[in-house]
Amino acid sequence: MPRRHQLLELLQSDPHDPFLHYALALDDIASGNDTAGLERLTQLTENHPDYVPTWFQRGQVLARLGDHESARKVLQQGVQVALKAGDHHAAAEMNGLIETL
């Protein structure tokens, strides 16, 4: 069974699991569909704002699409979320990406 199909089945049984939404977004991005991945990541940051990995991935996609201003804003928010969660590694990665924009 393909991975995406498995994720969708799992999501039916647990539609509020942030990891499943995150994994689907990464699958969209890996398959070249940045727009769908970005939409899913945006929804995830709205519905599960404390899910730290989403902020970094969303910032990366925005930067890759050339929207550096939005990427900076998302990453700055993500740094705050990461610090609040005590995830200093993620905060440092996001700050590193901000410096390249």
Contacts in CASP RR format, 6 or more apart in sequence:
PFRMAT RR
TARGET T0000
AUTHOR 0000-0000-0000
METHOD contacts of the structure
MODEL  1
MPRRHQLLELLQSDPHDPFLHYALALDDIASGNDTAGLERLTQLTENHPD
YVPTWFQRGQVLARLGDHESARKVLQQGVQVALKAGDHHAAAEMNGLIET
L
3 27 0 8 1.000
4 24 0 8 1.000
4 27 0 8 1.000
7 20 0 8 1.000
7 23 0 8 1.000
7 24 0 8 1.000
7 27 0 8 1.000
8 24 0 8 1.000
10 17 0 8 1.000
10 20 0 8 1.000
11 17 0 8 1.000
11 20 0 8 1.000
11 21 0 8 1.000
11 24 0 8 1.000
14 20 0 8 1.000
16 47 0 8 1.000
18 44 0 8 1.000
18 47 0 8 1.000
18 48 0 8 1.000
18 51 0 8 1.000
18 54 0 8 1.000
19 51 0 8 1.000
21 40 0 8 1.000
21 43 0 8 1.000
21 44 0 8 1.000
21 47 0 8 1.000
21 48 0 8 1.000
22 41 0 8 1.000
22 44 0 8 1.000
22 51 0 8 1.000
22 53 0 8 1.000
22 54 0 8 1.000
22 57 0 8 1.000
24 37 0 8 1.000
24 40 0 8 1.000
25 36 0 8 1.000
25 37 0 8 1.000
25 38 0 8 1.000
25 40 0 8 1.000
25 41 0 8 1.000
25 44 0 8 1.000
25 54 0 8 1.000
25 57 0 8 1.000
26 37 0 8 1.000
26 57 0 8 1.000
28 34 0 8 1.000
28 36 0 8 1.000
28 37 0 8 1.000
28 40 0 8 1.000
29 37 0 8 1.000
29 57 0 8 1.000
29 61 0 8 1.000
34 61 0 8 1.000
34 64 0 8 1.000
34 65 0 8 1.000
37 61 0 8 1.000
38 58 0 8 1.000
38 61 0 8 1.000
38 62 0 8 1.000
38 65 0 8 1.000
41 54 0 8 1.000
41 57 0 8 1.000
41 58 0 8 1.000
41 61 0 8 1.000
42 58 0 8 1.000
44 51 0 8 1.000
44 54 0 8 1.000
45 51 0 8 1.000
45 54 0 8 1.000
45 55 0 8 1.000
45 58 0 8 1.000
45 74 0 8 1.000
45 77 0 8 1.000
48 54 0 8 1.000
49 81 0 8 1.000
50 81 0 8 1.000
50 84 0 8 1.000
50 85 0 8 1.000
52 78 0 8 1.000
52 81 0 8 1.000
52 82 0 8 1.000
52 85 0 8 1.000
52 87 0 8 1.000
52 90 0 8 1.000
53 90 0 8 1.000
55 74 0 8 1.000
55 75 0 8 1.000
55 77 0 8 1.000
55 78 0 8 1.000
55 79 0 8 1.000
55 81 0 8 1.000
55 82 0 8 1.000
55 90 0 8 1.000
55 94 0 8 1.000
56 75 0 8 1.000
56 78 0 8 1.000
56 90 0 8 1.000
56 93 0 8 1.000
56 94 0 8 1.000
56 97 0 8 1.000
58 74 0 8 1.000
59 70 0 8 1.000
59 71 0 8 1.000
59 74 0 8 1.000
59 75 0 8 1.000
59 94 0 8 1.000
59 97 0 8 1.000
60 71 0 8 1.000
60 97 0 8 1.000
62 68 0 8 1.000
62 70 0 8 1.000
62 71 0 8 1.000
62 74 0 8 1.000
63 71 0 8 1.000
63 97 0 8 1.000
63 100 0 8 1.000
63 101 0 8 1.000
68 101 0 8 1.000
71 97 0 8 1.000
71 101 0 8 1.000
72 98 0 8 1.000
72 101 0 8 1.000
75 94 0 8 1.000
75 95 0 8 1.000
75 97 0 8 1.000
75 98 0 8 1.000
76 94 0 8 1.000
76 98 0 8 1.000
78 90 0 8 1.000
78 91 0 8 1.000
78 94 0 8 1.000
79 91 0 8 1.000
79 94 0 8 1.000
79 95 0 8 1.000
79 98 0 8 1.000
82 88 0 8 1.000
82 90 0 8 1.000
82 91 0 8 1.000
82 94 0 8 1.000
83 91 0 8 1.000
END
